[in-house]
Amino acid sequence: MKKKKQNGETPLPAREAALRVLERTGISAPVQSLLDTKLTGGLFSRQEAALTTELVYGYLRSEIRISWLLSQFMKAPEKLPASMKLMIGIAAYELLYLDRIPAHASVSAAVDAVRSRFGQGLSRVANGVLRSLIRLSESEDLKAFAFYESRIADPMERLSIFHSVPRWILELWAEGYGPEKADAFARAVSAVPSPCVRVNAARDEWEALRSFLCREGEAVGISGVRFAPGTQPEYMRDYLRQGRLSIQGAGSQLVLEALDAPHWEGPVWDACAGRGGKTLALLELGVPVLAASDTYQPRLRGMRDDAKRLVLKTPPLFCASAAEPALRGTPKTILLDVPCSGLGTLARHPDLRTLRTPEQVAGLVGLQRRILDAVWPCLPSGGHIAYITCTMNPAENEGQIEAFLARTPGASLEKQWQSTPDTFGSDLMYGAMIKKAVL
């Protein structure tokens, strides 16, 4: 069936799909899973799928700012239907951030959608709010910090709205790292993530392939290449199918480089393997892997599929919690990419901005502690733990390690690393290498 387009400029199905994903975000599944489900099956053109993804992720990255702006033109926003506010919010995102979509198309699509679902009266409200936003944007730069500085007195509230980062997260960062770093973290997680790949170092001439890809990107980590948003070459799909590349974020590659992963003493047990990106990276580098485990069986099946695509021998896999080790064999290095709050991944997982809570973070700190204590007896004298998180939170990072060292005889810190915020939307990571004393 031929897809109709609103006013001939942009596909209406993209807006509808984005709305349906946003309506379910945080209720039934993570946003990426919802998008994958919605966009698979060939019902969307590549352009429609790209616009749907941009609307969903862009809105979630700027939701706090957009909601505050729209509230300036609403008498009682809390009384409006949640879906209506999403419709208006999506249109506001288009008006503020997508120059290629004409303003009249964005407003018309939102007003029609509100009228269709909620009636003529509320469609007039939607039209009025969006027209007011347009008039304000014609006289003020709504992307500039100065606009919010002149209207919001509370410094922390101002940063929260400008960066679209929940206040409690900014306060956690400011308390743990200082106001300047809190601002830098907030800026970093507000960037659009740059696509990044890992070149399969187990294949012949991998360095030549990396050099070739660096003509359009830049080297990152041990074997990675990072591209500017929207510039990932089409021909890379072939290299992915051939098993010469894998998708892996720059943050994950940088922390492995910082912890000198190519020289880890094997065999390695990846005790919180997830989909196995770091396990497979180790195998590509020739580091022997004893086993990989995770609490979720489908992720392990995904690792097996990826290993096959990369022409790597799949290590033994088993489903278990690292807090209750069920390992056979003795690892010389244990990789703990522990479950964490993910506050360093807000650019890539913008739904965490509103889904993550301080109570959840406290629970994760306790889980990390239990995992460290549980795996320590599995490590022989002289062995190492590589502890990794994708968060910026002292309680989960340096504070967690300090507490472990204080209560664990024979444990010493060999290396500690924290990623530097960048403009590429890279995950903010933390890593530490802990050694068990030789008896």
C-alpha angles and dihedrals in degrees: 000000000000112000115236119223127215108247087339092280110090134007113263091208089067091060092045092049092047091051093051092049092049092048090058099037110123093008106074107004145343114289095250091055091048091050093048090052093047098046102041121091100058096269092124130057116234090256093051092047091050092050092047090052092047093050093049098044095036093051093047091049091052101029097115093049093044093047091052092048093049092046088064088070100039124083096204111004092170089066095056121095112268093232091052091054089051091052091052091043093054090051090048090053090053092049094049103036112018108070093173092068113076113240093234090056093052093048094044093050093049095045092048091049092050091046092050094053105027108021140249097300097059091041087063089052090052092048092049094049094049093045089052090051090052092051091049092049090053091060102031136043100238091187094058122096090222091069092059093038090060094050108034117062100187107083095209093046089049092054091046093054096040094050095032090232120137113257095236090058092050090049091050090052094044092050094045101039108011133261096282094055091043088057091046092050091049092051092048095051091047093061123099105255116249114232112250135188136193116223113225102250091191091070126085117265093010091147091056090052091050091051090050092051090048089068086078099023140024133257116258131177122343100321107354136119124203125202133197114259111280095012102091103133117246092226090067089080088071092051090050092052090048091054094243093117140033130195108247129153121248092240093060092048094047094052092051089051092047091052091047094241095177089067099045112132110245157265095057126199112206097204098179098034103157108180088346103247093145093041090055092045089055092050091050088054091051096252109146115239119207096191145328124219139181138168094241118067097202090061090055090050088052090053090052090052092049092049089054092050090049092047091240127141108252111236120225108288128200136172112237143117116261086223087068105037118209098174126149113206135023120279121205090203128030117201112209110186085171128203105266143168092269093221089147092059100058091117092056096033103034093165088072088072090077101020100055116082134190089244091057091050091053090051091051091051088057092048092051090052092052092048093051092049093045099052097041094083089053090063120087124222111289092022127129141226117211104204117195136175134174095218141089105226125118092214090060097036128030093001091053091050094045090053092048093051091048094055099035119077112214095024119122134175114240100171140004127188139177124189120245116239112251139181093250098080090245117169112263106236140185128203138179136179116215122190128206111223119250108246 
